[in-house]
Amino acid sequence: SIMLSNEPKMSICRRLTMEERNGYLLCGHGSCLEIYNLTTAGSKTSIRLLPGEDIHRIQNCEGGVLVLGERSMTYVSDAQLFNEDRKADVPASIYFDDHPLDVTVFDNTQQVALLFGTYSVALYDYEVSPLKLTMKQHVRSERFALILSSILVSSSWDDLVVIAGTMDGEILVTVPSTGPVIRAKFEGHRGMIFGLDLCKDRLYSIADDRCLCVWDAKILDSVPTDSACVKVIKKLDAQFGHAARPYSICHDSDGNIYTAGDDEIVCKWIVEDDCLKMLYQKEVQAGSIRAIRVVDEKLCIASGSGALATVPVNELAEDFEVRCTSIPDLRAFARMRDRIQCLQENSCDEFQRGIRSLARSPLYVTSPIILAYIGDMFCHFFIDERCVWLKCEFGSHILSVTICEKFALVYQTDRTGVLLDVANQETIAVLDFSGILSSYGMKSHIKITSMALIMVEQSMFIMVGTVSGHVFFAKFAANSTDVSMASTRKLNACFEAKAINQVRNYNENIFLLGSNGVLVLCKYDANSSVEVISAGPACPWLRGFTPCSFSPDNKFIFGFHARNFYVVDVRNGDTLCTVPCGGIHRQWYFTFCDNYDVLREGEVRLHRATFDFLRKGSIVSIDLYLKRLPFLEHCVHRTQVVGVCLLDETDETIRAITIGADYFIRFSQMQWKTGAWSILLSLYNPSAPTCVRSSSLPFGGCVIIAGGEKGTVTAWMVGTKALEDGNSYTVRSALYQRSGSSARVVDLDVTQVSNNQHLSAVSYADGQIERLNLYVDEDRGVRLEKEIRYPVLASPNLSIFSKVATWTDVDGTVYLCAASTSGNLFLWKSAEKPEPICTIFVERCGLSALAFLCEGTQRWLAVGSESGTVTVFAIHGATLEKLTTLTYHSATITGVAIQLNGKELQVLSVALDCRFAAYSIDLNTKQASFLHAVPLDVRDPSSLLVTKVPCDFGIIRWPRGQSALRIAAITSEMPLPLRPPTPLIQVSSPTPSEVRFKSPPYIFPPPTSPSSLNEFDPALLREYILRDAILKQQLRIDELSIICGEPKKNSAGKKSGVTLSIDLPSPITRTILGIPSPPPTETEPIGFQFFVVAIASVLVFIFMTYIYVKGFVSSH
């Protein structure tokens, strides 16, 4: 199918290769080939080519491209690539029994050479429309090796040179036309070769040793073929630049080399005098980078998480410019927009006499900026670099001056603070700290670091933070004196006696940043009380990060990590810039320019911020660009997606929650009609999340509960406003840590028992289930407590409860169902205490998936197992009735779902065989039927989400065009047997014309096709094909893949047909052909074998002891 869209789509499949054709970027995204027009902001066309396979290679050829999958190859013409107005047939594919690694097309010939992963090269004559291959020559190297990367150099078969990087760390050169002999070898790596690149007579390579090597490759112009010795080439240079495996390498027109890999960093290199030199490093933050390529002077970056980004190569330079200003006897400085105000030790300026220090407005303030020159008992205030605006003298020594907006708080040694309105040149209030300091037993002076003011009706509320980690606040009217300050121990405990770096009022909320890395969100109410809404690490993904200030719009936090200064986007965890400056203990300022968060084309190297710090008497000023990488496609998670659950859905949109191995929990929204996708909110879980559930709240929003490693359970109360603005620090959370054990949370489920209470069942890896009460209040947030009425449930026989499901009956009775790795299904009823209802043995394999459905008074359970079967039960009160067992998958079931469609129960499943299967159960006759199966584009699916939007089987969308007919559109006309005799049956292409095996290809007379789909009998057709194909060719009975069919004209004169893709293991093949299986070899019972081995061991021991004793006696 072909889809055209300018909207960002959800990208979850791997991107492993890219190619340029006619100014377009061709990129493989799972089994889809995506075509991007980089000149029109990345508008794209998507073509699904190889279902169930990742696209590994794209090669230009005459009139189109050749696309290689894991075991197949297909041809896509330019008309299918660039003609967006018409729909095209899915191209036919050719299958191989080996992994096609690379392909080259010879000029002016209809020949191609294919390099396979087992180090063999084959020459084919090829035809297109449809694609056909005829093998002419096949050469297998004398060296048995697995190939991971390669370069094919030549314009003809006689001159073909193969450069292959092996899993053993060797780079070998062969000339296939002269035989299988290794002609040359590049030495220097230690580890698997992941990438090769040839540029200007030099060969570059990256390997598992994290090293980039360069060789002189002039030998490739004339490879010696007459010598029996292998030519060994030594490397010119090698340099390390990556912290993890590099996977991809490429070059640009200027000879610059680019490498990237698992560390999510792109390195730019150049060779000078045969020596490698790193020019630049760019952090991408989009998951493991699997492919990079320069297209139209833009570096395209594709990741295994599905992200795709582009950046002009001329912008891959330094992210900042450095200036240094040396000022003698410099004591302190402060930046006022474009100027720097300095305070010198022995200044001749009379204005600086008696001045001890400087203080200015907080870093998030853009206008007006107030600067204070502080003396012993006086203070001078400036506003926006103008002359002295206000001079004040005081009766006591000044300890600190704190500025917020147009106000300044002058704290003195007599434990009083004078609040000034600098703009209006008046005193607002006098604050008394003596009472609260005495109650805390604090005798020494305090230093105030930050403050925030809030207007409450006719009064003012002030909150200040100190170096000692104490927070003081008060409410007062204007022109008040002796205002007593207050504090709360709960709020002070959040900062662990560490300095409070910033207190800020933003959108009626108070934010506090502590030196211990914590971000505290508070709320002030009319009762003069301060409530802590949430408290946690400001940037938990940067352990040891010290937050210092917010940006003006509260979207960024900047602070220090180790000896570096960071600007971090707290919405999604991205790092905008990193500056090595020596650490937080230097005097520093950070100021933003206007439109610092606006990124337009051509403005990447625009000055957006300035970082100044004091170093050895000099002011170092760094102009920052805050460059953001422009993404064509964003990824959901940077690593593996662990689980998914539904938030809500409408007829137009669906909102879902996903958890990933990158510790993030994403709230995503997808439009059904256009497929447009966006991330609404990101939450960070300190422990790696393992499972997630959600439940809606009566007052709006939802509650999310996630289990993690180390036995942690975290709950968040997410309001509608948080989903709109995407601010994660406004979300209230609660953490439950299991005591006495750190076993990971395997699964959990939640059910609502009242308006403000939910009951959660949590299964742990040590085989126990705990019940947690989840209390939700709109004002106080969320709270998790262990339910003490219910005892801990333990699984027998050292097994684990792999899945749990809980629900509440109409009468308020709570039921709990658990699937065990021992193959048992448990059911409890909980009124006041849990009562075991029944235990059902399902099968000998462990149970791995569980789904529950309630429709009115009817309830069903579906249980998936490690054997690939799905067992369906009907719940009747306290009993379980087994309806049927569904068999299709050949691997562990990881996700199962149930839907009720009239009188039929639809069961959907996914498994580790990367297949999606659908079944139907007639509730009247209890008969089950297999509907269809789909190969997935993702590896190791972990869960399944089903929606109620009116489309075919939930989130799987089926194109119904005549040129791409799918089985979902014709299942009512083509019944399939209850248990299909094949692991995969898929109807895809409408007009196949031949029968083909994998490799080598065999052509057979096609069987007679039915006149219509209604007369199609798949069982008879499969049997006919297998008998005719296998018996005639006398092939070895092993795993085979056959595609068969024939075009046929119906009464209307239109062509119709059907294609069957059949994968058959040996036992099923023997069953269909009627060949008896070989009798098992008769062996003795295992007990008898053990007895014989034991007797022999004892006899040997006695004999050796006799020899030793005899020798010892004879020697004495």
N, C-alpha and C positions, 0 to 999 in steps of 0.2 A: 504494500500500500504506500501511497505517496501523500504526505501531509505538509502543508505550507503554513508557516506561522512566524510572526514577529514577536510573539510573547515568550518570556522565559518559561521553560518547561521543567518539570521535576527530573533531575538527573541523578540516577542512582546506579547506573551501569558503568562498567569500566571503559575508559578511553585509552586505547593502546597504540593507536597509529594515526598519522595525519599525512595528507598529501595535497599538493597544489595542482589545480587544473583550470586553465583559462581564467586566471585571476580569482578563482573561488578556492575556498578551503574545504577539503573533504576530510571528514573526521569519523572514525568508527566509534560508535557509542553502543556497546553491547553487540547485538546483532543488527543494529540499524546503521545505515550510512547517512550521515548528516552533511548537507552542503550549505556552507555559510558564505554570504556575500559580505565581505569585510568593508566594502565601501558604503553600504547602507545599514550601518549599525548592527550588523550581524543577523539580518533576516535569513531564514534557513528553510530548507526542504529536507524531509526525512524519508528515507526509503528502508523498509524492513527487508533484509536479504536472507540472513542465515539464522532461522529460529533456533534458539538453544545454543548458539555458538557466539563467541566473541570475535570480532573482526581484528585480525592481527597484522594485516599488510594490505596496502593499497598501491597498485602499480599502474602507471599511465601506459596506455597502448593506443594503437590507431583506432580512433572512433569511440573511445570509451576508456574504462578502467577495469583491471582485473582485481578482484577482492578475494583475499585469502582468509579462511576461518581456521578453526582448530583441525578439521579434517576435510574441508571442502574448499572449492573455488567456484566463483561465479563471475560473470561478465555483465557490466552495466554500461549501456551506451550513453553517448552525450545527450540524446533525446530524452532518456529517462532521468539524467542528472539535472538538466537545465531547463527542460520544457515543463513549466509549472502549471500550465493550463489544462493538461490532460492527464488522465490516470494511465499508468502503465502496468503491464503484467509483472508479477514477481519473477525475476530472472531465474532460469533453471540453473542448478548447481551440479557439480561433479564431485564425487566423494572419493577419498583415498584411505588407504589403510595405514598411513603414516601422517605425521604432522607436517604440512607444507609450510616451510619457514620463510622462503623468499622466492621471488619469481623475476625473471627478466625477459623482455620481449626483444628479439633481434630485429634490427632495422631492415626494411625492404623484404622481409620474409614473413611467412605465416608460421613461424616457429617460436616456441617459448622454452625456456629452461627452468625447471623447478628444483629447488634445493629443499630436501626434507630434513627433519630433525635428527634422523639417525645417520647423517653425513652421507647421503646418497644424492646424486644429481641425475635428473631424467630430462631427455630432449623429446618434445612433443610437436607434432603438427597440430595446429588448432584452427577451429572455425567458430564463428560467432553466429548468433541468431538461428538456432540455439547453439550454445557452447558445446563443442565436441573436441576431444583430445585423442590423438593417435600416437602411441609411444613409438619413437624411432630408436632411441638408445638409452641405456640405463647404466650408470657407473656408481658403484659403492666404494667408498674410500677404504684403503687398507688399514686405516686407523679406526678402531671401534670407539666412537665418541658420540656424545649428545651435544648438538649444536644449539646455542642460545642466541647468537647474533651472527650476522654475516654481511658481506658485500659481494655482489656479482659485478665483475668488470669485464665488459666486452661488447662488441657489436655483432658477433657471430659465434657459432658453436666452436669453431676451430680456435678462436682466440679467447674463449671464455676462461677467466681466472676467478676462482672462488676463494675468498678470504673468510675463514670461519673461526669464530670464537667458541671454545668448548667449555663444558662444565668443569673440566679439569684445569682450567686456567691457561690453556694453550691457544695461540693464534696460528692457525695452519693455513698454508697456501697450496692449492691443487689446481691442475689444468685437466679437467675431465676428458677432453678430447684425446689426451695422450695416455690416459689410464688412471688407475686409482692411487698412484704413488704421491706421497707428500713431497712437494718440491722445495718449500721454504717454511721457516718457522720464526715468529717474532717472540722473543723471550723477554720477560721482565715482570709479569704479573704473578700474584699469588692469590688465586681465587677464581670463581666463575666469571667469565667474560660476559658482561651485560650489554655493551654497546660498542660499535665500531663506526669510525667516520674517516673518510678520505678527502683531504683538502690540500691542494697545492703541493703535491709530491710528498706529503707527510700523512702517516697513518696515526690516528688517535684512538685510544681505547679506554674504557672504564670497566672496572671489575669489582668483585666482592671485597677486595682489599681497600676500598674507598679511595683509590688512586687513579689519577689521570696520567697516562703514559703517551709519549710521542716517539715515532720511529721515522727514519728516512725510508720512504716507500718507492724510491726510484727503481728498485728491483722489479716492481710490478709491470714496468714498461716492457721488460723482456725477461720473463721467468725462465731460468735454465731448466730445460727438459731432458738434456742428454747426460746429466750427471746422476749417479746413483746415490750421492750423499745429499743430505738435507741441508740447505743453506740456512744458517742461523743468523738472525739480524738482532743486534743489541739495541736497546732503547737509547734515545738521545737524552731524555729527561723524564722525571716523574715527580708529581706534586700531589699533596693531599689537600682537599678542600671541602669534603663532605663528612658529616658526622654519622651518616647511615649509607645504605647501599645506593649508589647512583645507577639509574636505569636507562637514561636517555642522553644522547649526545648529538649535536648538530653544529653547523657553522653558517656564517653569513658571507656576503659578497666581499667583505674586507678581510676575511680570513680569521675573524674572531671565533673562538670555540665556546659553546655553551653546554653545560652539563647540569643535570638535575636528577633527583631521586627521592628516597624515603624521607629525608630530612626536610622536605618541602622548601628547599632553597635552590635557586638558580645561580650558578657561578659562571662568570664571564672570564675567559682566558685569552691570552695572546702568547705567541712564540717570538722571542727576541734572542738572536744568536743561539739558536737551538736550545733555548731554556724557556720553560713555561713560567708565565707570570699571571697571577690572578688580578684582574682589573676591578671586579665588582661582584657583590653578592646581593641577591634580592630574595627576601622571604615571601613566599607566595601564600601560605596558610590556606591551602585547599586540599590537603591530603597528599598521599604519595604521588609524585609526579612520574607518569609512565611514558610520556611522549612530549618532545619539544621539536619545533620546526620553524624556520624563518620563511615567512610568506609575505611577499611584497614589503620587505623591510620592516616587518613586524614579527616579533617572536611569539609564536602561539604555544601555549602551555596547556597540556591536557593531563588530568590526574585520574587515578584509579577510583576516586570517589565520584566521578562524573562531572567535575568542574572543568571549565574551559575559559582561558583568559588570553588576552593579547596585549602586547606592549611594544611600542616602537623601539627598535634596537638602539637608536640614538639617545633614548631616555634611560637606558641602563647605565647610568653613571652615578656619581655620588649624590646622596640624598640631602646634602647640606653644604653650605659654604662657611668657612671659619675666618673670623677677623680677631685680631688681638690688639688691645689698647693698653699701653704701659703708662701708669700714672704713679709718680713718686709718693711715698708715704700714704698710700691709700689705706683707709680704715674700713670704710663701708661704701656701698653704692646702691642706687635704686634707679630702675628704668622708668621714665615718663614718656610713653609713646616712642618717638624717634630719638629721644635724647636720654643721656645717662647723667644723673646727678651724683656727684662724688663727695665724700667726706674724707679730708686729709688730716694727717696727724698734726703737722705744724704749718697749717695754712696761713697765708698772709691776709686772707679775706676776713674782715672784721665780723662778717655775718656768721662765720663758722666758729667764732670764739665761744667756748663753753658748751658746744654741741657734742653730745656723747654718742648718739646713734640716730638712725633714720628709721621711719616706718611709713608704709604706703598702703593703699587700698588692696584688698584681696586680689588674687590673680584672675578671678573670674569676672571682675568688674571692668567694664569697657569705658564707661563714662558716668559721672566725672571721676577722675583719678586724683586722690588727695595724697600729698606727701607731707610728713611731719618731721621737723628737725627737733630733736629732743635734747633738752639740757637737764641740769640737776633739778631745778624747780620751775622751769619755764618750757614752753613749747611753741613753735612757729609752724603754721599750717599753710601749704600751698595747694591751689586747685588748678589742675591742668596747666602746669608750667607757668602760671602767671606769677606776679609778685606776691609778697607775703599777704595772705588773705586774713589771717587771724593770729593774734599774739595773745598768749595766756600765761599767767603766772599763778603758782600754787603755793600753799603754805607748808607742804611736806615734799619730801623727795619723791621724784617720779620713778616708779619701777618699770612700767610698761605703758605703751600707747597702742591701742588696737582700733583699727578703722574699718567701718562697714558702711557702704553706700556714702551718705553725706554726714554720717555720725562718727564720733571718735570717743573712745572710753579711755580716760587717763586714770590709771591705778597707782595709788600712792602708798607710802610706808605706813600710814595710819589706818590701813585696811579699809579705805574708802575709794570709790571710783566715781569720777565726775564724767557724766555723759553729756557731750557737747554736740550741738547742731552746727557743724562747721560752716555749712552753706549760709545759714541765717545768722551766724555769729551769736548764739545764745546757749545757755545752759538748760538742759532738759531735766536732769534729775541727778541726785547724789545717792549712790548705792553703798550700802553698809555690808561688808563681808565679815565683820568681826564675830557676829553671832554664829554663823554657820561654820566658820573656821574653828571656833572654840569647841563646838559640838563634835567636830571630827578630830579634835586634839591636835590640830595643826598650829605649831608655834612659829615656824619659819615663814618667810614671805613666799607668796605665790607669784607666778608669772603667767599672765593671760596671753594666750596665743591667737585666739580667734573669737569672734562673736557674731550673733545674728539677731535681728530685731523684727518683730511682727506687730502690725497694727491690729488690735483687737477692740472693735467698737470704738469707744472713746479713750481707750487705754493703750499702753504699749507693753509688749512682752520681750524681754531680753534673755538670751542664753549665751553664756561664755564658756570656753574651754581653756584648760590650763596645761602647763607642762607636766604636772603630777598626775594627769588623767582624770581630774575631777571636773564635773560639769555643774555650773551654778546658774540659776535662773530666777526671775522675779517678774511680777506684773505690777505696773504702776501707772499713775496718771501723770500728765505733763506738770512740770515745775514741782515735782515731789522731792522731799528731802528725807534722809534716813530710811531709804527703801531697803528692807531686809531681804537678803538673798536666801534661796533655798536650794536643795539638792536631793538626789535620790540615789540610794546605794545600788539599785538594780541597774541604772544607767551607768554609774561609775565602774561597776564590775566588768562592763564590756571592754574597757580599755586596759585593764590589767596594770594599772599604775604607769602607763606609758603616755607620752605627750599626745594631746589632741591637736592635729594639724589644721583642721578646718571645721567650722560650724557655719552652715548655710541654710537659709530659708529659700525654698523653691517650690512653687505651686502648692502653697499651704502645708508643706511638709518640711521638716527639719532634718538635714543630713549632717552627719558627723564622721570625719575621717580620723582614724587613730594611727599612731606610729606602729602599733602592733599589727597593722594590716587590715583592721576591721572597718567595715562601713555600717553605721547604725542609722536607721530611719526612725524618727520620732514624730509624734503628733501632739499638738497642744490643743486642749479643749477649753471651753468657757469656764470650767470649774478650777482653773489654774493648776491643772495636773498635766504631767508629761507622761505619755504612754510610749513604750518602746514597741514599735511595730515589727521590726526585723533587725537582726544583727548577725553579721557574717563577714567572711573575707571579701574585701573589695574586688580583688582579682584572684580568685582561688586557683586559677590555672598557672599563676606565677607565684610559686611558693617563696615566701620571704619578701614579697613586694610591699613597699611602704608608700601608701597613697598620700599625696600632699594637697591636691586641690582638684576641683571640678573645672570643666570648661564652661563658658557662659551659658550654653544650652543644656548643660548637665549630661551630655552624651559621652564625654570623654573624661577620663581620670588620668592625671599625670603624676608621676612619682618616681621612686628609685627602686631598682633591684640590683643588689650587689653594688658595683661601681658604675652602673649605667643609669641614664635617665630614660624613662619610657613614657610614651603617650599611647594610652590603651582605649579602645572603643569597648565600653562595658556592655553594649547591647549584644555583641556577638563574639567578643573575645579577641578581635583583631588588634594587632600592634601597628600603629601608624608610623612610629619612628623609634629608634634607639640611638642614644648619644652617649659615648664613653666620656665621662666627665670627672671620675674620681670618687663619686659617692655623694651622699646627702649632707655630709658635714661641712661642705663648702657653702659660702654665701652665694645664692643663686636667685634668678628671676626667670619666669617663663611668661611670655606675652603672645597673644594671638593677634593676627591681622584681621581685617574685615574679610568676610566670605571665606573663612578658613576651611569650612566644610563643603565648599562648592567645587566640584571637579568638572571642568569643561575640557573639550578636546583642544589641545595646544597649550593648556595651562598647567601641565604636569610639573614643570620646573618654575612655578610661580612661588614667590616668597609668601609664606602663609603664617609663620610663627618665628619667634626669636628666643633662643635660650642663652642667657648670660650667666657666667659664674666666675668667681674670683679665684685666681691661681697665681701664687707667688708674686703678689703685688700687681698683677695685670688682670684686666677684664677681658675674658675670652667670650666673644659673641658669635653665635652659630645661627645662621639663617636657615630655617628648615622649610622643606617643600611639602612635607606631609603627603607624599605621593600615595595614591591608592591604585591598586591594580584593577584595570577595567575588565570585568568578567562578562563573557558572552553567556555562559551558563554557570549558575551557582550550584553547589552541592548541598544536599541535606545535612550530611555529616562528613567530617573529614576522614573518618575511618568507618569501620563496620557498623551497620544499623542493627541494633540488638532487638528492638521490639517496637511495636506500634499499637496505638489504640485510637478510637474515634472520639473526637470532642463533640462535634455536632455537624449537622448537614441540613441543607435546604435543596430546593429544586435546581439551584444555580451553583452553589458552592459546597465544598466539604472542608472541614477543619479537622486535622488529625494531629496527634502527638507522637513523636518518634524519639527514641533514646538510642544513643550511639556509644561506641567504645571510646569516643573522644570526651566522655564525661558530660556531654551537653544533652539537654532535653529541649527539643525544638517544637514549636507550635507553628504548623504550616497550613496554608490555605490554598486550595486549588479550584479553579473555575472549570465546571464540567464542559461547557460548550467550547471554550477556546483552549482549555488545558493550561491557562496561565497559572503560575505558581509563585508563591512568595512566603517568606518566613515572617511570622508575626511577632514571636517572642522567643528568646533563648534563656534557659535556666541552666545553671551549672550545679552538678551534683558532686560533692567532694569524693564520694566513693563511686567506683565504676558501676553504672546502673545495669541491672539485670532484667528488670521487668517493670511495667508501668500500667496503671489503670486510672480511669477518670470517672467523675460523677458530677452531674449538674447540680447547681445550688438554687434554692427557691428565690433568693434575692438577686440573682444574676451571677454570671461567671461560673466557675467550676472549681472543684478540688481535685488535685493530682496527687497520687501516692505512688512512689517508686521505691523498689527494693534495690539494694546494692551489695557490694562486697563487704566483708567484715561484719555482716549481720545488721547493717543499717537500713532503716526505713525512713524516708523523708516525705513529708506532705507539704504541698503548697496550696494556698488559696489564691486563685488567679481571678481578678476582677475583669470586667469588660473594658475598663479604662487601660489596664495594663496591656491587654491585647491590642488596643488601638495605638498607644504611643510606644509600645515595645520596651518599656523601662523595666528591667528585671528587679531593680532594687526596691520597687514599690510592692513587690509580691511578698506576702507574709508566709513564713514557713515554720515547720516544726520537725525536729529530728528525734527518732527513737533508736537507741542503741541497746541491743540485747545484752543482758548481763550474763556473765559466766561462759559465754561462747562467742566466737567470732566467725562462725560458719556463715557462708554467703546465703543471701536470699535467693532461692530457686524460683519461686513464683508467689504471687499474691492475688487476691481478689477482694473486692469491696462491695458492700450492699448497704443501702440506706434503710435505717430502722426508724428514723424520725426526721423532722425538718432540719435539726441541727446536729444530728448524730449519725455516723456511719460505723459499720462494723467490718473490720478487715481480717481476713485469714491469711497468715504469712507462713509459707513453707520454707524451711531451712535445709541446708545441705547435710546436716547431721540427722535427718529423718524426723524432725519434729515440726509441729504446727502450733503457732501461737495466735491468739486472738487479740486484736488491738481495737480500742475505741477511738474513733476520730471525731472530735468535736469541732464544729465550725461556727464562728460568730462573726457577723459582718463588721463589728467594731473591734473585737479583741483578736481576731485572726483564727488560727487553727491550732489544735492541740492534740497530741498523740499520747495515749495511755494504755497500758496493758490491762486487758480485761481479766480481773482476778477471779471472777465467778467461774470461768471456764478453765479447766486444767489443760496442761500442755499435752497434745496428742502426739504419740510416738509411733513410728512405723515399725512393724515387726520384721524379723529376719534380716536386720541390717540394711533394709531397703530405704529409699528416699521417696518422698511425695514429690513427684516431678511437676504435677499440675494440680491446681485447686480451683474450685468454683463454688461460690456461695450466692444464695438468693433468699429473699424474704417472701413468705407466703402471705395470703390475704389475711389470715388471722394473726399475723405478726410472728409466726414461727420462722426461725432462721435455719436453713439447711446448708450443710457443708458437704461437698463431694471432693474427693481427692483420688488422683491416679498415681499408682506406685510403680517404681522400677521393678518390682517383683511380679508385675502383671496383674495385680489385684486392683479393684475399684471399690473404694470405701464411701459410705454415705452415713452422715450423722444428722440428727435433729437436735436443735438447741432451743429449748424454751427457757428454762432456768439454768440447766447444765446440759452439756452434750450427752446425747444418748445414741449409741451405735444402732443403726437401723439394719444395715445389711453389708455384707462383703461379698463381692462377686469376682470370681477368677475369670479374667478375660482371655489371656493367653500366656505362654511361657516367656515371651519377650517382654521387655520393659515398656510401659506406657509413656508416651512422650508428648501427647497433645490432648486437649480437652476443650469442648465447646458445649454451652448450655443455651437453650432456647425456650422461652416462655411466651405462649400465645393464648391469652385468655386463661382457661383452666387446664390447658394442655402443656406438657413439658417434655423435653427430649434432651438426651445427652449423646454426644458423639466423642468417641475415644480413639485416638490414633496411637499406633505402636511403632516400635523399632523395626518390626518386620515389614512395615509398609501397608498394613491393613487398617481399616477404619471400622469400628464396631459401633452400632447405633442402638440406643436404649430408649424406651418410653418410660416415663416416670408416672406411676400411679400411686399417689400418696406415699406410703413407706416402702414400696416395692419397685424394683426395676425389671422391666420386660425387654428382653433382647429382641430387636426387630430383625437385624441382618448384619452380616459382616461383608464389607466392601473391600475388594482386592484389586489393586492396580499397580501401586508404587513398588519399586524395588529397593527402597532405602527408607530411612527413618522419617516418619511423619513429623513435621515441625509446626504445622498449623492446620487447623480444621475449623470449619464454620458450618452453621445450619441455617436454612431459610425455609419458610413455609410458603408454598405457592398453591393456594387452593387446597386440594386434597392430596397434594404431593409434597414430600419433604425433600428439599434439595440439600445435598451434602457436598461441600467443597473442601479440597485438601491440597496442601503443598508438602513437598518432601525434599530430602537432600539429594534426590536424583534430578533436581531442578525441573520438576514437572508440576503443573497445575492440573488437577483432575476434578470432574464434576459428575455426580451421581444423582439419581432420582429414585425415591421410594414411594410407592403408592400406598397410602395409609389404609385404604380399604382392603386391598388384596395382600398387603405386606410384601409385594414383589418389588425387587430393586433392579435398576437398569443403569448401565454405564452410559453416560452422555458423551463426553469428549475429554481430551487431554491436550494441554498446550505446553510446549517447551518454553522455559523461562529464559530471559536474558540476564538474570542475576545468578550469582553463585551462592550456594548454601542458603536458601531462603529460611528466615528464622521465624516468621509469623505471617498470619493471613488476616486481612481486614476486609470485611464485607459491608457494603453500604446498601441503603434502600432507594437510591436514586434509580429511576426507571431506565436501566440499560441492561445489557446481557451480562449476568453474573458479576455484579458489583463493579469493582474498579477495572476489570478487564473489558476493554472496549473493542467491539468487533466491527471491522469495515464490511459493508454489505454490497459493495460494488460488484458488478458482474465479472470484472477482471480479477477479483481477489476474493473468491467465495470461501467462506469459512464454515466449519461444521456446525457452529452455533446457530447459523441461519437455517439449517436444514435438518436438525436433529429430529424434528417431528415426522419427517418423511423418510428418514433412514434409520430404523431401529438397529441398535447394536446389541450383541449378546451381553448377558449379565456379567460374565467374567471374560474380558477380552484375552485371547491367547497370546497377545503381544504386550510388551511394556509400553508401547507407544503406537497410537493410531491417530493420524491427523490428516484431514482432508484440506488441501491447500491449493495447488495449482489447477486451473480448470482444463487445460489442454496438454497433458503430457502425451508423448508419442512413442516411448520406448521403455524397455525394462533395463535397469542399470544396476550392477553391483558396485561395491565401493571401488577397489582398485586391485587388479586391472579391470577396466570396464568390459562387460559382456553384453552383447546385444541379442535379444530373443524376439521371436514373433509375439506381438502383444495378444493377449486374450481378447475375446469378443466382449465389448462393453455393452451394458444394457441400454435400451432406448431411452430410459428415464431413470432418475434417481430413485423412484419408487420401487423399481424392480431390482435394485442393486442389493446383492447378498454378499456382504464383506467376508463372511466365513468361507463360502464356496470359492470366492475369488482368491483368497489367501491360500487355500489348500491347492487350488489348481496351479497357481504361480509357483509355489514351493516345490510341488512334485515335478513340474515341468522344468524348472530352472535347476534345482539341485540334482535331480536324478540324471538329467541329460548331460550335465557337465561333469558329474561324478566328483563334486567338490567335497573337501573335508567338512564334516558337519561341525560347524563352530558358529561363532557370533557373526551373523550376516545382516546386511541392510539392503533392502530391495525397494525400488520405486517403480511402480507399474501403472499402466493406464493407456487409454487410446481415445483420440477425439472421435466424436460421433455426431452426426447431424440428426436433429429431431424433426418432427413434422413441420415446424416453422422454418426449417432451413438453417437454424442457428447451431453453432457448435456447442457441445456440452461434454463434459468428461469429469473424471475424478482421479485423484492421485492418492495412493496409499503409501505412507512411509512406515516400514515395518522393521523393528529391531528384534531379533530373535536369539535368545541364548540356546545352547545346545539341547537341554532337556525338552524344551517346547518344540524345537525343530523335530526331534525324534518322535514326539507324540503325534504331531500333525502328519508326518510321513508314515506313521505306523511302524517305525523301526524300533525293535525292543532295545531297551537300555542294556549296556553290558552288565553281566552279573557281577555283583560285588565279590571281591577276592575274599576267600574264606580265611579267617584268622582265628587264632586261639583266643579264648576269653582273656580279658586284661588281667584278671586275678591270677590265672595260670602263668601268664608271661612274667608277672612280677615275682611269682614264686621261683621260677627258673632263674631269673637274674639274681635273686637273693641267695639261692643255694650256690650259684657259681661264684659270687663274691666271697662268701664264707670260705669255700674251698681254696680260693686264691690266697686269702688272708692266712689260712692255716699253713699252706705250703711255704709262703714267704717267711712266716715266723720260724718254721722248721729250718729253713736254709740259714737264717740269721743266727739262730741258737747253735746250730752245728758248726758254723764258721767260727763263732766266738769261743766254743769249747776247744776246737782243734788248735786255735792260736795260743791257748794257754796250756 
